């Protein structure tokens, strides 16, 4: 702005032919307004010949133009650039207000759409849960009751003619009063064109072979594929034990299945199921509260009693199911407990109780055995040790063990998907030997495995899942 002012002053000075003697002053007058004073000294005249004249008028005109220019440059004139900007400010404010309003509207619309999206996501999750729930429920069977077809001479059966329905005589036959309306079963509406999808699980059972003895004892030959019966409902069922009494007594039948979830500090609940079907559905018919806490997954069932280890002790307890009371208790001599000699997976599995064809057994270790597995046969009534065997395999080097026909078998790993039954000890000969029988840990954390004499299967608890294995035994050699 000042450069333009200087250029203007130079132009005026050149037109007056007195550019070397011109002077410009700016100051406030008596009224306080800004006043510019422009002075040009004449090089030839010492005084003004007259008070006016064309030159003076021209100078005044030039001064007026200069004042207007200076006023515009300094913002004093409303018609200058600042004035134009001040007139444009309301329009800018209006445009800004509109833009802010539109932004607020868009922000509100965005929030509304986000809320709708969250609602749709919640509805979709609910629908997925409902779908899973419906899939897990058994399909109701709406099947008509078809009377048996009458036999035909020669052992054949009556068959409907081509193009006819096997139930046509039930649909179109008039009643005795002459009513020609169709007879229909209340549970079967033939007018409905829908179809009910039926699903069933088929479990393959290997056919017996000549070398297999299904009634007597023998060596373990092979273990079948794991069959899953149920998954635990909560974290308490990550580890557990499930059992079946091979010699059940009243008031519970031989099909009764028992289960204990063993995660927690107060393990005392014993769940009873009428059969395997009710176990798979999760419908217990009996829940018993044990008088003392249970330690780990080494419990077993025999002759109407539950046998288990009391928490943080080497005490064994026989709990009578009929009277719902403690029938016997006894310390297992010198047995380690609460983490002294567990299996390799841990879980305070120091004492493991089991039942086979020869009775009640305890698998454990002692300080004298230096961690090696000790097998003791117990009196099922008094829990007294009848006889003991000390093996050459360390207890914490195997994942688990079970006893079949007086022979101890150990499992190599509790996490490997394809592991081995790697050792067998025969209490009859007091001899042990390595074996190699494949075993699958389907869910990669097998915390319990035991022989069930009633079904001739292995029962296991694999990472929340209750599973069983079919087994094959060799025919016992008879001397």
Secondary structure as the mmCIF struct_conf table of DSSP 4:
data_model
#
loop_
_struct_conf.conf_type_id
_struct_conf.id
_struct_conf.beg_label_comp_id
_struct_conf.beg_label_asym_id
_struct_conf.beg_label_seq_id
_struct_conf.end_label_comp_id
_struct_conf.end_label_asym_id
_struct_conf.end_label_seq_id
HELX_RH_AL_P HELX_RH_AL_P1 UNK A 2 UNK A 15
TURN_TY1_P TURN_TY1_P1 UNK A 16 UNK A 17
TURN_TY1_P TURN_TY1_P2 UNK A 19 UNK A 20
BEND BEND1 UNK A 21 UNK A 21
STRN STRN1 UNK A 22 UNK A 28
TURN_TY1_P TURN_TY1_P3 UNK A 30 UNK A 31
BEND BEND2 UNK A 32 UNK A 32
STRN STRN2 UNK A 34 UNK A 40
BEND BEND3 UNK A 43 UNK A 44
BEND BEND4 UNK A 46 UNK A 47
BEND BEND5 UNK A 49 UNK A 51
HELX_RH_AL_P HELX_RH_AL_P2 UNK A 54 UNK A 74
TURN_TY1_P TURN_TY1_P4 UNK A 75 UNK A 75
BEND BEND6 UNK A 77 UNK A 77
TURN_TY1_P TURN_TY1_P5 UNK A 78 UNK A 79
BEND BEND7 UNK A 80 UNK A 80
HELX_RH_AL_P HELX_RH_AL_P3 UNK A 81 UNK A 136
BEND BEND8 UNK A 137 UNK A 137
HELX_LH_PP_P HELX_LH_PP_P1 UNK A 138 UNK A 141
HELX_LH_PP_P HELX_LH_PP_P2 UNK A 146 UNK A 150
STRN STRN3 UNK A 151 UNK A 152
TURN_TY1_P TURN_TY1_P6 UNK A 153 UNK A 155
STRN STRN4 UNK A 156 UNK A 157
HELX_LH_PP_P HELX_LH_PP_P3 UNK A 160 UNK A 161
TURN_TY1_P TURN_TY1_P7 UNK A 162 UNK A 163
TURN_TY1_P TURN_TY1_P8 UNK A 166 UNK A 167
HELX_RH_AL_P HELX_RH_AL_P4 UNK A 168 UNK A 172
TURN_TY1_P TURN_TY1_P9 UNK A 176 UNK A 177
BEND BEND9 UNK A 178 UNK A 178
BEND BEND10 UNK A 181 UNK A 181
HELX_LH_PP_P HELX_LH_PP_P4 UNK A 182 UNK A 183
TURN_TY1_P TURN_TY1_P10 UNK A 186 UNK A 187
TURN_TY1_P TURN_TY1_P11 UNK A 190 UNK A 191
HELX_LH_PP_P HELX_LH_PP_P5 UNK A 206 UNK A 208
TURN_TY1_P TURN_TY1_P12 UNK A 210 UNK A 211
STRN STRN5 UNK A 212 UNK A 212
BEND BEND11 UNK A 214 UNK A 216
STRN STRN6 UNK A 220 UNK A 223
STRN STRN7 UNK A 227 UNK A 231
BEND BEND12 UNK A 233 UNK A 234
HELX_RH_3T_P HELX_RH_3T_P1 UNK A 235 UNK A 237
BEND BEND13 UNK A 238 UNK A 239
STRN STRN8 UNK A 240 UNK A 244
TURN_TY1_P TURN_TY1_P13 UNK A 246 UNK A 247
TURN_TY1_P TURN_TY1_P14 UNK A 250 UNK A 251
BEND BEND14 UNK A 252 UNK A 252
TURN_TY1_P TURN_TY1_P15 UNK A 254 UNK A 255
STRN STRN9 UNK A 257 UNK A 261
BEND BEND15 UNK A 264 UNK A 265
STRN STRN10 UNK A 269 UNK A 273
BEND BEND16 UNK A 274 UNK A 275
HELX_RH_AL_P HELX_RH_AL_P5 UNK A 276 UNK A 281
TURN_TY1_P TURN_TY1_P16 UNK A 282 UNK A 282
BEND BEND17 UNK A 285 UNK A 285
STRN STRN11 UNK A 286 UNK A 289
BEND BEND18 UNK A 291 UNK A 292
STRN STRN12 UNK A 294 UNK A 294
TURN_TY1_P TURN_TY1_P17 UNK A 296 UNK A 297
STRN STRN13 UNK A 300 UNK A 302
TURN_TY1_P TURN_TY1_P18 UNK A 303 UNK A 304
STRN STRN14 UNK A 305 UNK A 309
STRN STRN15 UNK A 310 UNK A 310
TURN_TY1_P TURN_TY1_P19 UNK A 311 UNK A 312
BEND BEND19 UNK A 313 UNK A 314
STRN STRN16 UNK A 315 UNK A 320
TURN_TY1_P TURN_TY1_P20 UNK A 321 UNK A 324
STRN STRN17 UNK A 325 UNK A 331
TURN_TY1_P TURN_TY1_P21 UNK A 333 UNK A 334
STRN STRN18 UNK A 335 UNK A 335
BEND BEND20 UNK A 338 UNK A 341
TURN_TY1_P TURN_TY1_P22 UNK A 344 UNK A 345
TURN_TY1_P TURN_TY1_P23 UNK A 347 UNK A 348
STRN STRN19 UNK A 352 UNK A 356
TURN_TY1_P TURN_TY1_P24 UNK A 357 UNK A 358
STRN STRN20 UNK A 359 UNK A 364
STRN STRN21 UNK A 366 UNK A 366
TURN_TY1_P TURN_TY1_P25 UNK A 367 UNK A 371
STRN STRN22 UNK A 372 UNK A 378
TURN_TY1_P TURN_TY1_P26 UNK A 380 UNK A 382
STRN STRN23 UNK A 385 UNK A 394
HELX_RH_3T_P HELX_RH_3T_P2 UNK A 395 UNK A 397
BEND BEND21 UNK A 398 UNK A 399
STRN STRN24 UNK A 400 UNK A 404
TURN_TY1_P TURN_TY1_P27 UNK A 405 UNK A 406
STRN STRN25 UNK A 407 UNK A 411
BEND BEND22 UNK A 412 UNK A 412
BEND BEND23 UNK A 414 UNK A 415
BEND BEND24 UNK A 417 UNK A 417
STRN STRN26 UNK A 418 UNK A 426
TURN_TY1_P TURN_TY1_P28 UNK A 427 UNK A 430
STRN STRN27 UNK A 431 UNK A 440
TURN_TY1_P TURN_TY1_P29 UNK A 442 UNK A 443
BEND BEND25 UNK A 444 UNK A 444
STRN STRN28 UNK A 446 UNK A 452
TURN_TY1_P TURN_TY1_P30 UNK A 453 UNK A 456
STRN STRN29 UNK A 457 UNK A 462
TURN_TY1_P TURN_TY1_P31 UNK A 463 UNK A 464
STRN STRN30 UNK A 465 UNK A 473
STRN STRN31 UNK A 474 UNK A 474
HELX_LH_PP_P HELX_LH_PP_P6 UNK A 475 UNK A 477
#
